[in-house]
Every structure is written in structure tokens, then in C-alpha cells.
Amino acid sequence: MDKLSNSELQKRILELEKELEFLRDSKEKLTKKAMLLDNIVNRASNVAIATTDSNLRITSYNPVAEKLFGYTAQEVLGKTVMEVHLKENVSPKRLQKAIELVKKTGEYNYFITQKLQNGKKMLSSRVSDVLSPAGKLVGYALFSQDITKRVLAEEAQEQALTFIQAVIDGLSENLMVINRDYTIALTNRAVHKMAGKDPVSTHSKCYQISHNLESPCSGKEHPCPLRQVALKKAPITVEHNHRNAKGDKIVIEMVATPIYDAHGEVVQIIESARDITERKRMEKALRESEENLRITLNSIGDAVIATDIRGNITRINPIAENLTQWTRKDAIGKPLQEVFHIVNEHTQQSVVNPVEKILKSGLIVGLSNHTTLISKMGNEYHIEDSGAPIWDQQKKIIGVVLVFRDVTESRKLEQAKTNFLNAISHELRTPLTPILGYTELLIEMDLPFEERKPMLQEIVKSAQRERVLVDELLAVARLETGQERYSFVEIDADDLFRDVFYHSRILIKQTIKERHHTENFYYTVHISNDIKSIIVKVDPDRIQQIVGNLLTNAINYSPENRLWIQCSVKVQGDRVAVSVRDLGYGIPKSEQDHIFKSFYQVRCGIGDVSDGIGQGLTLAKCYVEAHGGVITVESELDRGSTFTFTLPILSRNLENRDPKGFKNT
């Protein structure tokens, strides 16, 4: 053996010291790695880890493995895998397959389901090779994890999804879950059928499926539900107008509901779409039916109120509103007796609600002949009424309809007719009394002519009055039957009214003498200068009668100390206006709307001359209207009245003529 020199020996010692230091460092690092590996293996919280050598003898076994597989580390360390596990748990064939795959690919993944007394356990496992630094296989490592909860949760989720899919597939309407980028996350069978494909798997956009468009919906006919929901962050309902396969227009109702993320932002929407064309048609038909019913009710000349079976008002037409003085808005839903307040006109006692009687009997029921309706404002109306049940298609009573009418005016008319008949009887008998009386005297007594003359004059005067009454009755009859005839002529208005008022003076003197037994009165006529150029088309005799009736009316309804009559004629726009003013008793406001009606008469009971049969103003109104004119009255109690009638101007005569002599007195 060669001896080393001191220098070489020194060098060798240094090398050995370095190697020793390296070995110490390596051992320390190896120890740390071993400790780290041991910590990782033994402190893994949910992964079972076991290692073996190349002969499958177990070299490590962490606490999770102890808990998962049911063996302690002390029981398994140093034993082979087959010694620890039964064949039914780890079959030799599967073990051999695992070893071959690990040697070939470096790992083997598998799942194990273990049967337990209280259920089953599912494990996810992976076997990996353990290599030396030189790359030589020196053992195996098993990593196992209990995935029972995860698998059960996934199965439950899958079942829930299956159930949800089954539910939405059972819907007849189209349903889609749409992402914010318009892609479809979920659909039902109806959408598949409509699209002819699975929109989810084909990554189709919602507007491609629902509208066959290449861009999102927009416009009034196709508002985009996704945009509106994202903007409002609330459910919305929109309608789209489409056309079906036949090209017919259909209406689609789309209901979109938001799906929010954890931050409250809309990430998806649930969109359901249904064809509501038939519903729209029925709604339109219902609206039209309601409108037709409304028009019908509003066109009926009688008042109509309908109620439900509880007696609450469901419909009321305008005439019923006017009579009850309840608006439709206020009346709907109110009990009938609150709006339709009826009493006996004689006793003022409340009348039994007809609805109850109708609902019980199912028959048409009429009110008594003396029923008064008291309106909301306290006005009273005499009414005639009938009520009938409302039946549905199943012949079940669902309400009551009341039809009533205001007979206040007709009652007044009947009374006026009665008064008229009494007046006729009185007026016709009054002239007959002197006629018969004087005639009998003349027959019984042989008197000289001078004594007979006053009697004959009274007979003539009474006969003339009888003739006037008969003429008035005949005129009324002709007007009532439409047989009145007129003789219209074109005439100068100035000439016409100067003649009319000139001849009327004789009538005034005679009437005042008979009525008031006096010759003291004031009578004046003013005819405006602008009348001179006016041409009118009239029946002069009827104009004379109109003025005569107004003058007679003024005399009859004026006291003896106020026999003051003022007449005037003037141009008023495109008409001639004629006025007769008096300072008589006047007409109450409540009667001014009735004085031109047939058989109506304001009786004052003043004087000993009959008031006639009450047709003077009625005839005047008819004659004025036959000329295309209008007659009006202005009156105050105890201050007199002014009657004015107008006649249309036919033309204007530019050549003014000198008027006839006419004195205002």
C-alpha cells in the first residue's frame, strides 16, 4: 500500500470531512422530509393514505385510513394488502389489474361501494406508484376519500332536476331559462317541439328559438323580456304579436321572472310563453258584449238598475242615475234600498224592497200604483216599476233587474186632461146659459123689438164665444192629428205687424171690457225701423192668432190696476223678434217649463170671466214652430211676463218704402 504524503493525506482528510458534512446535511434534510411527509400523511383531514413496499406490504397507515377502513395502524403495518382485506372487498383479479395499470401509467382510479348495516359507503380511490430517486418502483400509495355525502347530494340534485324537468315538460306553454347573454340554460319539451331541436345543446339564443331572428327582440310589438327584467329587477309580462304556421296572426303572452345571484343582480330569467289568441278573442267579445249591453241600457227610455243575489247594485243606466241622483261610480256595489228609496206617495211609509220578493218567487213583480221615488237630493218622483229575475245558463237566479219610469209628468198630464175636460164642460156651458135663458124668455114673452134687442145681442155674443171655443177645440184637434194647414205668403214684415197690432187693439178693448169691466188700460207698440227692409214667409192669419193669444193671456193674468201691455218688433240677427210684455201676476219658475204643454193652465181664480180651455199658449207655440221660429217666456211673480217669438228672415228688401200710418198710443 502506497504511503500518502502529508499533503495528500491532508487533502484526503478535507475531502472526507466534506463528504461527512454532506451526509449530515442530507440526513437532516431527509429527516425533515420524512417528518413533513409523516405530518401530511397523518394529519390529512379527509383523505385516507396508506403506502406499501413493492411486495404490497403496508408501510404506513394514517388516522383517516384507520377510521375509513376500520383497522388500526398497529393491526396492518407490516402485513400485505391481501392479509388485511377479505377477498370480497379486494379481489385478487382487480388487485392485479390495478398493479398492472400503475406500472404502466403510474396510477389507477376506481370507486368502491361498501355495504353497511345502516346503508352504504362510497369511496373514491387512487393508487399511485412510489419511485426511488433513480426512478425504480419501490412501492405503492393509496389515496381514498369518503364521497358518500357528495354522491348522495349529487343523486338528490339529479333527482330534483329530473323532477323539475318532468314538471316543466308537463307544461303546455313554452318555458325557458335564459342567461344574460341570451343563451338558453334550460327548456321544456314544448320548446323542443317548437324548435325541432335541443336549444341548450346547440347553444341557441332565445330570440332564434322564439322568433327565428338573428338579433334580440325590440319594438312595441316585440319588447325584450330579458332587457326589461334586467332593468326593472322585477317580474314583467309582455305581449308579442306573431304569426303561426298558417300565417294567421296570434298573440303570445310572455311572463319573465328574474333569477338573482348572491349580490342581488339578475343573472338569468325564467320565461314562459303561451298563446293567448283565443283568450284575447274572448276578452274582445266580452268587451263588445259589455259595450253593446251598455249602449242598450243607455238607449232604453226607462231607468234600469240591476243587482246581484245579495241585492247590491251591479248596473245602473243614465236615466236611473238622473232619477236617483246617484252616479254610476257611487251606486255600484251599494244595497238597492240605499239608492232606490221608494215610499208610498200617500203615507210616505217605505215600500218593501222588490228584490227580496223577486228572488223568493222567481216571478216578475210590479210596484203599486202610488209609489214615490225619493232621490239622493230629496226630490220626489212618481214612478211605475217592474222587476224580473236574471237567470244564468243553468237556470239559476243570479240577480234582479228593475225597470222603472218617471210618471210625474204623465200624472200631471192626466190631471191636466181632466182639468181640460172640466174646462171644456164649463166653457161650453157658460155661453149656452144666456143663449137658452134669453131664447126661452123671447119664446114665452111677447116683447117689443127695443126690449128684445139687448137679449138678442147677448145671444149673439154668447154664440160668438161658443164659436171661438169650438174653433179652438178644432185647432187643437187638427194639431193633435197633424191636419193643420197653413197658407204661407212672402210679405213685408213692417206691413204685416202694423196690420196685426192695429187689428189687435179692437181685441184688447173688447177683452178688457169683458174681463175687467173697464176701459182704462195702457197699450203701446214699437216697431223698429230696421223691420222696413225685411221679407218674411208666413201665414198672416196664424201670426194674428199668435199675437191675439199672447195679448189675451196678458189681459187675463193681469190685475185691473196693472193693465199695461207693451209690444215690440225688431230684427235679431237673422230673425224677426216679436215681444208682448205685461205687468201681470207673473208665472212661477216651477211652471214656466210647462205652460206651453197641451192642457196645462195656470189658474189664478181672479175675475168673473172664464180662463178658457188652456190651449192659447199651446196653439201659439205650435204655430210659431210651424214657421220655423221659437217662443220663450221671461217672468217674475207679481212683476209680469214677457213672451217673445221669432220668425226667420226670408230676405232683405233694399228698397225702403214709406210705412203706413200707425200711431203708438
C-alpha positions in Angstrom: 0.0 0.0 0.0 1.4 3.3 -1.1 2.1 5.8 1.6 0.5 9.2 1.2 2.4 12.2 1.6 1.5 14.6 4.2 -0.1 17.0 1.7 -2.1 14.3 0.1 -3.2 13.0 3.4 -4.3 16.4 4.4 -6.2 16.8 1.2 -7.9 13.4 1.7 -8.9 14.3 5.2 -10.5 17.5 3.9 -12.5 15.6 1.3 -13.7 13.1 3.8 -14.8 15.9 6.1 -16.8 17.5 3.3 -18.4 14.2 2.4 -19.3 13.7 6.1 -20.7 17.2 6.2 -22.8 16.5 3.1 -24.0 13.2 4.6 -25.0 15.1 7.8 -26.9 17.7 5.7 -28.6 15.0 3.6 -29.6 13.1 6.7 -31.0 16.3 8.2 -33.0 17.1 5.1 -34.1 13.6 4.7 -35.3 13.6 8.3 -37.2 16.9 7.8 -38.8 15.5 4.6 -39.7 12.3 6.5 -41.3 14.4 9.2 -43.1 16.6 6.7 -44.4 13.5 4.9 -45.4 12.0 8.1 -47.3 15.1 9.1 -49.0 15.3 5.7 -50.0 11.6 5.8 -51.1 11.5 9.4 -52.8 14.9 9.6 -54.8 14.7 6.4 -58.3 15.5 7.5 -60.4 13.7 4.9 -58.1 11.6 2.8 -57.1 8.1 3.8 -53.4 7.4 2.9 -51.7 4.1 3.0 -48.3 3.0 1.5 -46.8 -0.3 0.7 -43.4 -1.6 -0.5 -43.1 -3.3 -3.8 -44.4 -6.5 -2.3 -47.6 -4.8 -1.2 -46.6 -4.9 2.4 -48.1 -2.0 4.3 -45.5 0.5 5.4 -47.7 3.5 6.5 -51.4 3.9 7.5 -52.8 7.3 8.6 -55.6 8.0 11.1 -58.1 8.7 8.3 -57.4 5.3 6.9 -57.9 3.8 10.3 -61.3 5.5 10.5 -62.3 4.8 6.9 -61.3 1.1 6.7 -61.8 0.1 10.3 -58.3 -1.1 11.1 -55.6 0.5 13.3 -52.1 1.1 12.0 -50.8 -1.3 14.6 -53.0 -4.0 13.1 -52.0 -3.6 9.5 -48.3 -2.3 9.4 -46.0 -5.0 8.1 -48.9 -7.0 6.6 -49.8 -7.4 3.0 -52.9 -6.0 1.5 -54.4 -9.4 0.9 -53.7 -10.3 4.5 -55.7 -7.3 5.7 -58.7 -7.2 3.4 -61.1 -10.0 2.6 -61.4 -11.3 -0.9 -64.9 -9.9 -1.2 -63.6 -6.4 -0.6 -60.4 -6.6 -2.7 -60.5 -9.3 -5.3 -57.1 -10.7 -6.5 -58.1 -10.1 -10.0 -58.9 -6.4 -9.5 -55.7 -6.0 -7.4 -53.6 -7.5 -10.2 -55.3 -5.2 -12.7 -54.6 -2.2 -10.5 -50.9 -3.1 -10.2 -50.5 -3.6 -14.0 -52.2 -0.2 -14.7 -50.0 1.6 -12.0 -46.8 0.1 -13.5 -48.0 1.1 -17.0 -49.5 4.5 -16.4 -48.4 5.5 -12.9 -51.9 5.4 -11.3 -55.2 3.6 -11.1 -58.5 5.3 -10.2 -61.6 3.4 -9.0 -64.8 3.7 -6.9 -65.9 1.3 -4.2 -69.3 1.0 -2.7 -69.3 -0.7 0.7 -72.5 -2.1 2.2 -73.1 -1.2 5.8 -75.8 -2.1 8.3 -77.2 1.3 8.2 -76.8 1.9 4.5 -73.8 2.1 2.2 -70.5 3.9 1.9 -69.0 5.2 -1.4 -65.2 5.7 -1.7 -63.2 7.4 -4.4 -59.7 5.8 -4.6 -56.5 6.3 -6.5 -53.4 4.0 -6.4 -50.1 5.7 -7.4 -46.6 4.3 -7.8 -43.7 5.2 -5.4 -40.4 5.6 -7.2 -36.8 5.8 -5.9 -34.7 8.8 -6.9 -33.3 6.5 -9.6 -36.9 6.0 -10.9 -37.2 2.5 -9.7 -40.6 1.2 -8.4 -40.2 0.8 -4.6 -43.8 0.7 -3.5 -47.4 1.9 -3.9 -49.5 4.7 -2.3 -53.3 4.5 -1.8 -55.4 7.7 -1.5 -59.1 7.1 -0.6 -61.8 9.6 0.2 -65.4 9.0 1.5 -67.6 10.7 -1.1 -70.9 9.2 0.2 -72.4 12.6 1.1 -71.3 14.2 -2.1 -72.7 11.3 -4.2 -76.0 11.3 -2.3 -76.2 15.1 -2.7 -75.5 14.7 -6.4 -78.1 12.0 -6.7 -80.6 14.1 -4.8 -79.8 17.0 -7.1 -80.2 14.8 -10.1 -83.5 13.6 -8.9 -84.6 17.1 -8.2 -83.5 18.2 -11.7 -85.3 15.1 -13.2 -88.4 16.1 -11.2 -88.2 19.7 -12.2 -87.7 18.7 -15.9 -90.7 16.3 -15.6 -92.8 19.2 -14.2 -91.9 21.8 -16.8 -92.2 19.2 -19.5 -95.8 18.7 -18.4 -96.5 22.4 -19.1 -98.2 23.1 -22.4 -96.7 26.5 -22.6 -93.1 27.2 -23.7 -90.7 27.6 -20.8 -87.0 28.6 -21.0 -84.3 29.7 -18.5 -82.3 32.3 -20.3 -78.8 33.6 -19.5 -77.9 37.3 -19.7 -76.1 36.6 -23.0 -79.4 35.3 -24.4 -78.2 31.7 -24.4 -80.6 29.1 -23.1 -79.8 27.2 -19.9 -83.0 25.1 -19.6 -86.1 24.4 -21.7 -89.1 22.1 -21.6 -90.5 19.6 -24.1 -92.8 22.2 -25.6 -89.8 24.4 -26.7 -88.0 21.3 -28.1 -91.2 20.5 -30.1 -91.4 24.1 -31.4 -87.7 24.4 -32.2 -87.3 20.8 -33.5 -84.0 20.6 -31.6 -82.5 20.9 -28.1 -81.7 24.7 -27.8 -79.3 24.0 -24.8 -77.0 21.6 -26.6 -77.0 23.7 -29.7 -76.1 26.8 -27.8 -79.0 28.6 -29.4 -80.1 32.2 -28.5 -83.6 32.7 -27.1 -84.6 35.1 -30.0 -83.5 32.4 -32.5 -85.8 29.9 -31.0 -88.9 32.0 -30.2 -88.8 34.5 -33.1 -86.5 33.0 -35.7 -84.5 36.2 -35.5 -80.8 36.9 -35.6 -80.9 39.8 -33.1 -82.7 40.4 -29.8 -86.4 41.3 -29.8 -87.2 45.1 -29.9 -90.0 47.5 -30.6 -93.6 47.8 -29.4 -94.8 44.5 -30.9 -91.8 42.5 -29.6 -90.4 44.1 -26.4 -87.4 42.1 -25.0 -88.3 40.5 -21.6 -84.7 39.9 -20.7 -83.8 43.6 -21.1 -86.8 44.8 -19.2 -86.4 42.4 -16.3 -82.7 43.2 -16.0 -83.6 46.9 -15.9 -86.5 46.7 -13.5 -85.2 43.7 -11.4 -88.8 42.6 -11.1 -91.1 40.2 -13.0 -92.8 41.6 -16.1 -95.5 40.5 -18.5 -95.4 41.5 -22.2 -97.3 40.5 -25.3 -95.8 39.7 -28.7 -97.7 39.6 -32.0 -96.7 36.6 -34.0 -98.0 34.6 -36.9 -98.5 30.8 -36.8 -97.6 28.2 -39.4 -100.7 29.1 -41.4 -99.8 32.8 -41.4 -102.6 33.8 -39.0 -101.9 36.5 -36.5 -101.6 35.2 -33.0 -100.9 36.9 -29.6 -98.2 35.4 -27.3 -98.1 36.4 -23.6 -94.7 36.2 -22.1 -94.1 36.2 -18.4 -90.5 36.8 -17.3 -89.2 36.3 -13.8 -85.7 37.2 -12.6 -83.2 34.8 -11.1 -80.7 36.7 -8.8 -77.2 36.0 -7.7 -75.8 36.4 -4.2 -75.4 40.1 -4.8 -79.0 40.7 -6.0 -78.1 41.0 -9.6 -80.2 39.4 -12.4 -78.2 36.6 -13.9 -81.0 34.7 -15.6 -84.7 34.9 -16.3 -87.4 32.3 -16.4 -89.5 33.0 -19.4 -92.9 31.3 -20.0 -94.9 31.9 -23.2 -98.4 31.0 -24.0 -100.7 31.5 -27.0 -103.5 33.8 -25.7 -105.1 34.5 -29.0 -108.3 32.7 -28.0 -108.3 34.5 -24.7 -107.9 37.8 -26.5 -110.7 37.0 -28.8 -113.0 36.1 -25.9 -111.9 39.2 -24.0 -112.7 41.3 -27.1 -116.1 39.5 -27.5 -116.8 40.2 -23.8 -115.9 43.9 -24.1 -118.1 44.2 -27.2 -120.9 42.4 -25.4 -120.4 44.7 -22.4 -120.3 47.7 -24.7 -123.5 46.5 -26.5 -125.2 46.0 -23.2 -124.1 49.4 -22.0 -125.3 51.1 -25.3 -128.6 49.1 -25.0 -129.1 50.2 -21.4 -128.2 53.7 -22.1 -130.5 53.8 -25.1 -133.5 52.5 -23.2 -136.0 55.2 -22.4 -136.7 53.8 -19.0 -134.5 53.8 -15.9 -132.7 50.4 -15.3 -131.0 49.1 -12.2 -129.6 45.6 -11.9 -128.5 43.8 -8.7 -126.8 40.6 -7.7 -128.5 38.0 -5.5 -127.5 40.0 -2.4 -129.3 43.0 -3.6 -126.2 45.0 -4.3 -126.3 47.2 -7.5 -124.2 45.9 -10.4 -125.5 48.2 -13.2 -127.3 51.5 -13.5 -128.1 53.4 -16.7 -128.0 57.2 -17.1 -131.8 57.7 -16.7 -131.7 55.8 -13.4 -128.7 58.0 -12.4 -130.7 61.1 -13.2 -133.8 60.0 -11.2 -131.9 58.6 -8.2 -129.3 61.4 -8.4 -126.6 58.7 -7.7 -123.7 58.5 -10.1 -122.8 55.1 -11.5 -119.4 55.2 -9.7 -121.1 55.8 -6.3 -124.1 53.5 -6.9 -122.2 50.3 -8.0 -121.9 47.9 -5.0 -124.4 49.8 -2.9 -127.5 48.0 -1.5 -130.5 48.7 -3.7 -132.6 50.2 -0.9 -129.9 52.8 -0.3 -130.1 54.1 -3.9 -133.6 53.1 -4.8 -135.5 54.7 -1.9 -139.2 54.2 -2.5 -142.2 55.2 -0.3 -146.0 55.2 -0.6 -147.0 58.6 -2.0 -149.9 58.9 0.4 -148.5 57.5 3.6 -144.8 58.2 3.0 -144.1 54.8 4.5 -141.2 52.8 3.0 -142.2 50.2 0.4 -140.9 46.7 0.7 -137.7 46.1 -1.4 -138.9 44.3 -4.6 -135.6 42.4 -4.9 -136.4 40.1 -2.0 -139.8 39.3 -3.4 -138.4 38.6 -6.8 -135.6 36.4 -5.5 -138.1 34.3 -3.5 -140.8 33.9 -6.1 -138.7 34.0 -9.3 -141.5 35.9 -10.9 -141.9 39.4 -12.5 -143.1 41.8 -9.8 -144.6 45.2 -10.3 -144.9 48.1 -7.8 -148.1 49.6 -6.6 -149.7 52.5 -8.5 -148.8 55.0 -5.8 -145.1 54.6 -5.4 -142.8 57.6 -5.0 -139.0 57.6 -5.5 -137.0 59.9 -3.2 -133.7 60.8 -4.8 -130.4 61.4 -3.1 -131.1 65.1 -3.1 -134.6 64.7 -1.7 -136.5 65.2 -5.0 -139.7 63.1 -5.3 -140.8 61.3 -8.5 -143.9 59.3 -9.1 -142.8 56.1 -10.7 -144.1 52.9 -12.3 -141.9 49.9 -11.9 -141.4 46.3 -12.6 -138.7 43.8 -11.6 -137.7 40.5 -13.0 -135.1 37.8 -12.1 -131.9 37.4 -14.0 -131.2 33.8 -14.9 -127.9 32.2 -15.9 -127.4 29.4 -18.4 -128.0 26.8 -15.7 -131.5 28.4 -15.0 -130.2 29.8 -11.7 -131.2 33.2 -10.5 -128.1 35.4 -10.3 -129.7 38.8 -9.8 -132.6 41.1 -10.4 -133.3 43.8 -13.0 -135.6 46.7 -12.2 -137.1 48.9 -14.9 -138.9 52.0 -13.8 -140.1 55.3 -15.3 -140.9 58.7 -14.1 -144.7 59.2 -14.5 -144.8 62.5 -12.7 -145.3 64.4 -15.9 -147.8 61.9 -17.3 -149.7 62.1 -14.0 -149.7 65.9 -14.4 -150.8 65.4 -18.0 -153.7 63.1 -16.9 -154.7 65.7 -14.3 -154.4 68.4 -17.0 -156.6 66.4 -19.3 -159.1 66.1 -16.5 -158.9 69.8 -15.9 -159.3 70.3 -19.7 -162.4 68.2 -19.8 -163.8 70.1 -16.9 -162.9 73.4 -18.6 -164.5 72.3 -21.8 -167.6 71.4 -20.0 -167.6 74.7 -18.1 -166.6 76.8 -21.1 -169.1 75.3 -23.5 -171.9 75.5 -20.9 -171.2 79.1 -20.0 -172.3 80.7 -23.3 -175.3 78.3 -23.5 -176.8 79.7 -20.3 -177.6 83.2 -21.7 -178.5 81.7 -25.1 -181.0 79.3 -23.6 -182.2 81.8 -21.0 -182.9 84.7 -23.4 -184.3 82.3 -26.0 -186.9 81.0 -23.5 -187.8 84.5 -22.5 -188.3 85.5 -26.1 -190.5 82.5 -26.7 -192.6 83.0 -23.6 -192.9 86.8 -23.7 -194.2 88.9 -26.5 -191.9 91.9 -26.2 -191.4 94.9 -28.5 -188.2 94.9 -30.5 -186.5 97.5 -28.4 -186.8 95.2 -25.4 -185.8 92.1 -27.4 -182.7 93.7 -28.9 -180.4 93.5 -25.8 -181.4 89.9 -25.4 -180.6 89.1 -29.0 -177.3 90.9 -28.6 -176.4 88.7 -25.6 -177.4 85.6 -27.6 -175.2 86.7 -30.5 -172.3 87.5 -28.1 -172.6 84.1 -26.4 -172.9 82.3 -29.7 -169.7 84.1 -30.9 -167.9 83.0 -27.7 -169.2 79.4 -28.3 -167.8 79.6 -31.9 -164.4 80.8 -30.6 -164.3 77.9 -28.2 -165.3 75.4 -30.9 -162.7 76.9 -33.3 -160.0 76.5 -30.6 -161.0 72.9 -29.9 -160.9 72.2 -33.7 -157.5 73.8 -33.9 -156.3 71.5 -31.0 -157.7 68.5 -32.8 -156.0 69.4 -36.1 -152.7 69.9 -34.4 -153.0 66.6 -32.5 -153.8 64.7 -35.7 -151.3 66.7 -37.9 -154.1 68.0 -40.1 -153.4 71.7 -39.6 -153.0 73.6 -42.9 -151.1 76.8 -43.4 -151.3 79.4 -46.2 -147.8 80.8 -46.4 -147.1 84.0 -48.3 -144.0 86.2 -48.7 -144.8 89.6 -47.1 -143.1 92.7 -45.9 -142.6 92.4 -42.1 -143.3 96.0 -41.4 -146.7 95.9 -43.2 -147.5 92.6 -41.5 -147.0 93.6 -37.9 -148.5 97.1 -38.4 -151.7 95.4 -39.6 -151.6 92.7 -36.8 -151.2 95.2 -33.9 -153.7 97.6 -35.4 -156.4 95.0 -35.5 -155.3 93.6 -32.1 -156.3 96.9 -30.5 -160.0 96.0 -31.1 -159.5 92.6 -29.4 -157.7 94.2 -26.4 -160.5 96.7 -25.8 -163.2 94.1 -26.0 -161.4 91.5 -23.8 -160.5 94.1 -21.1 -164.1 95.3 -21.0 -165.4 91.7 -20.7 -162.7 90.6 -18.2 -162.2 93.7 -16.1 -165.3 95.9 -16.9 -163.1 98.9 -17.6 -161.8 100.9 -20.5 -158.7 102.1 -18.7 -155.5 100.4 -20.0 -152.1 101.2 -21.4 -151.2 99.6 -24.8 -148.1 100.6 -26.8 -146.4 99.1 -29.9 -142.9 99.9 -31.0 -141.8 98.6 -34.5 -138.1 99.1 -35.2 -137.0 100.9 -38.4 -134.8 98.0 -39.4 -138.0 96.0 -40.0 -138.8 98.0 -43.1 -136.4 96.1 -45.3 -137.4 92.6 -44.1 -139.3 90.0 -46.1 -140.8 87.0 -44.1 -142.7 84.0 -45.3 -145.7 83.5 -43.0 -149.4 82.6 -42.7 -150.7 86.1 -41.7 -153.9 84.6 -40.1 -151.7 82.4 -37.8 -149.5 85.3 -36.9 -152.6 87.3 -36.0 -153.7 84.3 -33.8 -150.3 84.1 -32.1 -150.3 87.8 -31.2 -154.0 87.6 -30.2 -153.4 84.7 -27.9 -150.4 86.4 -26.2 -152.4 89.6 -25.8 -155.4 87.7 -24.4 -153.1 85.9 -22.0 -151.6 89.2 -20.8 -155.1 90.6 -20.1 -156.4 87.5 -18.4 -153.5 87.3 -16.0 -153.2 91.0 -15.1 -155.0 92.8 -12.2 -157.3 95.6 -13.1 -154.9 98.3 -11.7 -152.0 97.0 -13.9 -153.5 96.7 -17.3 -150.2 97.7 -19.0 -149.2 96.0 -22.3 -146.1 96.8 -24.3 -145.4 95.2 -27.7 -142.3 95.5 -29.8 -140.9 94.2 -33.2 -137.2 94.3 -34.1 -134.5 92.5 -36.1 -132.5 90.0 -34.0 -129.7 88.5 -36.2 -131.3 86.5 -39.0 -134.7 86.6 -37.3 -137.6 89.0 -36.5 -138.3 89.1 -32.8 -141.8 89.9 -31.5 -142.4 90.6 -27.8 -145.5 91.1 -25.7 -144.8 92.4 -22.2 -147.3 92.8 -19.3 -147.2 93.8 -15.6 -149.5 91.0 -14.5 -149.3 88.3 -11.9 -146.3 86.5 -13.4 -145.6 82.8 -13.7 -143.8 80.7 -11.0 -140.4 79.4 -12.1 -141.6 75.8 -11.5 -144.4 76.2 -14.0 -142.6 78.1 -16.8 -141.4 74.8 -18.4 -145.0 73.5 -18.6 -147.1 76.5 -19.8 -146.7 75.6 -23.5 -147.8 72.0 -23.0 -151.2 70.8 -24.0 -153.9 71.0 -21.4 -151.7 72.9 -19.0 -153.2 76.0 -17.4 -152.1 78.4 -14.7 -155.3 79.3 -12.9 -155.4 82.3 -10.7 -159.1 82.3 -9.8 -159.2 86.1 -10.4 -162.2 87.8 -12.2 -165.5 86.6 -13.4 -164.6 85.8 -16.9 -163.6 82.2 -17.8 -159.9 81.5 -18.4 -160.8 79.4 -21.4 -159.7 75.9 -22.1 -156.0 76.5 -21.6 -154.8 76.0 -25.1 -153.9 79.5 -26.2 -150.1 79.2 -25.5 -150.0 75.6 -26.8 -151.5 76.8 -30.1 -149.2 79.8 -30.2 -146.1 77.5 -29.7 -147.3 75.1 -32.5 -147.9 78.0 -34.9 -144.5 79.6 -34.2 -142.7 76.3 -34.7 -144.6 75.7 -37.9 -143.0 79.0 -39.1 -139.5 77.8 -38.1 -139.5 80.0 -35.1 -139.1 79.7 -31.3 -141.2 81.1 -28.5 -139.9 81.8 -25.0 -141.0 83.4 -21.7 -139.4 85.5 -19.0 -141.4 86.1 -15.9 -141.3 87.0 -12.2 -144.1 86.6 -9.7 -146.1 89.8 -9.3 -143.8 91.7 -11.7 -145.2 90.5 -15.0 -144.2 88.4 -18.0 -142.6 88.9 -21.4 -143.4 86.4 -24.2 -141.1 86.6 -27.3 -141.4 84.6 -30.5 -139.1 84.7 -33.5 -139.6 84.2 -37.2 -136.8 83.5 -39.8 -136.0 86.3 -42.2 -136.5 85.2 -45.8 -134.7 88.2 -47.5 -134.0 91.8 -47.1 -135.7 94.3 -49.4 -133.1 97.1 -50.1 -135.7 99.5 -51.4 -137.2 101.0 -48.2 -140.8 102.2 -48.5 -142.7 104.7 -46.5 -144.6 102.9 -43.8 -148.3 103.0 -43.4 -149.6 105.4 -40.9 -149.5 103.9 -37.4 -149.8 105.7 -34.1 -148.2 104.5 -30.9 -150.7 105.2 -28.1 
